[in-house]
Each structure stands twice: as C-alpha cells, then as structure tokens.
C-alpha cells in the first residue's frame, strides 16, 4: 500500500464516520466512492503483472571497450487483460548501461529527470496477447565481466494506490574485452636457438622445424607432403613439425597495485555519446592492458606464438600458442585482470623466466619507475631471452613518477623501448621508438 492509498483509506474512514454521525447522503456517497476506489484499485493491481514474460537477447556475450554492446528486449502479455503501464527497471552492473525511456501508445507516466541516468523503460498501452520489442545500445567503457540483470517489472492500478513488483533473476553475463588498436609495426630482436637443445613438442601447424616423416593420413595438407620420400617409397609421406622456439613471444603485464594509478580527468563534464571518439580512462593500467591486447592481436595475426603472464589477484599464465582461440583466451584474461597484485615486475620475471625458453622475446609492459626493472631486463638478456620494454609514463597521467630515468637506462643497455603517454594514440606509440619526456596531460 502506497502513501497515496493510505490517504484514500483515511478519507474513506472519515467519510464513514461523518455518515454515521450526521446521516447526510453526501458522506454516504463519498464513503461508497472511496471504498469502491480502494477495492477496484487493489483488484486491478493484483492482475497488472500476471501473464507477463520478459526476455533479453544480447547479440553476443562478449563486447569490447570503445564499442557498442547491443541487446534486444522482448515483453509479452500472455493474459487476456490489457496492461495500462509497465515500468522495466534493469539493475545490470555494466558501466554506462542505459535503457532508453520510450513510451508506446498513450503513456500515463514517464521517468523523472532523476531517473534519466538509470536503466528504466516505461511502456504504456500493452494490449492482450501483444508483444513489444526494443533495442538497447551501450557504449562499453570498462573491461571486466558484468551481469545482465536482475530486472524488475513494476506496475499497478491507474491511480498508483497499490504498486506491484515482479523480479526477473540474473540469467546472463557479458565479458567486456580490452580495447585493441592497430599496430602498424613492432620490431622485435631476433632470437636464437638454444645450443644443442631441441624442443620436442609436435604441432599440427607448419613451422620451420621439420622433425621427421610419417605416412599420409586423411586430412593432412598437401603442403606437408615430402615428395622425395613419397617417390622413393611409392606412397604418400608427409613431414612432421615441431614448435619453433623463435616464434614464441611472451607478454608480461605488470599488475602490481603500487605501480598503477587512476587519475581524475577534469574534462568538460560531458559524457561520451554514441558515435563520438572514445577516450580511455586516465588510468595507467587501462593503457597498459590496451597495449598488451593490441600487441597480442598484432603478433597472432602474423602467425606468431604468443603467451601472457600477469600477476593480478591470481597468477595468470597462458602458454604460447597460435590462432584465434589463443587470441580470445588472452583477451578474456586481460578483461578480468586488475592492478591488485603484490609482486613487483622484477619478482615476476625472476619467478617466470625459467619457464621461458631461450631465444624467446619477452615484452614487459609496466608503469614502474624503479631502476631495478632495467637490471631484471639485463639479466634476461644474459640468460638468452630477448626483452622489449613498454613504459606507461605515470607523470603524463598526473602522477609524480617520471619514466625518463628508466627510459634512459634502458637505452644505455640497448634494450628496445616504447613509451606511452596519456591521450597518446597507443598504436602509433607502440610503432614508434620516440620518447618524449615531460608531457603532462592530466592536472
């Protein structure tokens, strides 16, 4: 019972009391009026949500930062009674989620200005056995795994005396992958084979390392046929291949909580609209995760074997592999990674380096300004690995730590270097070796 219904009940009781005391016909009629209004409204409210079914159909269960997540809603009225108005209130935790408020038919009410930033949709005039559909487009601004729902349907009588509520539980989730920007070129040092050591791991893909031959099996590519053995043995013989250690690229993302910071971008207070240029949040980790995702996609599209290491809330290690499936694994891992780790990037390299084969390229992405990072990279070089350093300049985000000294030390050690500043085109920054110290973009 709403406050308005309590007021009507008070009026009903007062009119009944006045009718008993004075006996006037006016108070008797008012008593019937208020009493009938309460009964009619209560019965109307009891049946206002009966026979309703709500379904949501996201076009995909994965989205990407900077792109639109599209979802279709379908509301069906399976009862024989029409519905005057229905309010659909969605409580999804996807950042920036909106359900555009639209009125269908003759709306009796609409969302207030205070509800403009809430996931509310008001529909009116839903006839018996009728279906209404609408589409929601949400600009994804943050990585992560988010739930879709729960959703609440609100309705009631036309006078708002007895509102009713129906909960629709959580049914689905959406994973927002990090933004991927095109990288035109990212030169890496040439690796070297470990002396006298073979990598005995078979693969179905063609690599430069042929380890032997075997008889042809249905499904084998004609490109694998070894024609000399076929001619000599007079039957089809194909080559066996092993993984090439030169093709391995490891991306190591620094997720230490003391290194990364998110700074407030003053901006102009205006939200990014659909179709406008999207700018990443002023967070060093968001830039680092975008760089890691972009490099992984860049190398995988060039048939390189890519792995990922990140010590976030959990140890995340993805062994190097090829193909689209590996790309999806890396992006999903980066989607849920957060800067909450307790291990420094130097400690992570000491722990994981023995598992990285000699000759492999190790791309380290960090916002640290600790000189010990360069010492760890020198140690990697002496151990037969090929390090590449990608620095996210904390000073350009409004922080107090500059990457200039660390970048200079990396150059003196002949370590390939890329530097990313706030508001940079990340793809262009990864494709360039230039370092521009002192750029300060966020106050």
Secondary structure, DSSP 4 states (H G I P E B T S, - for coil): --HHHHHHHHHHHHHHHHHHHH--HHHHHHHHHHHHHHHHHHHHHHTSSTTEEEEEEES-SEEETTSEEEEEEEEEE-SSS-EEEEEEEE----TT--------SS-S----GGGTTS-EEEEEEE-TT-EEEEEEEEE--S-EEEEE--EEEEE--TTSSS-EEEEE---EEEEEEPP----S--------PPTT-----EESS--SEEEEEEE--TT--GGGB-HHHHHHHTS-EEEEEE--GGGEEEEEE--BTTT--B------SPPPPTTSPP---SBHHHHHHHHHHHHHHHHHTTT-EEEEEEESSSEEEEEEE-HHHHHHHHHHHHHH--S-B-S-HHHHHHHHGGGSPTT-EEEEEE----THHHHHHHHHHHTT-EEEEEEE-GGGGT-S--SHHHHHHHHHTT-EEEEE-TT--HHHHHH-----TT-----
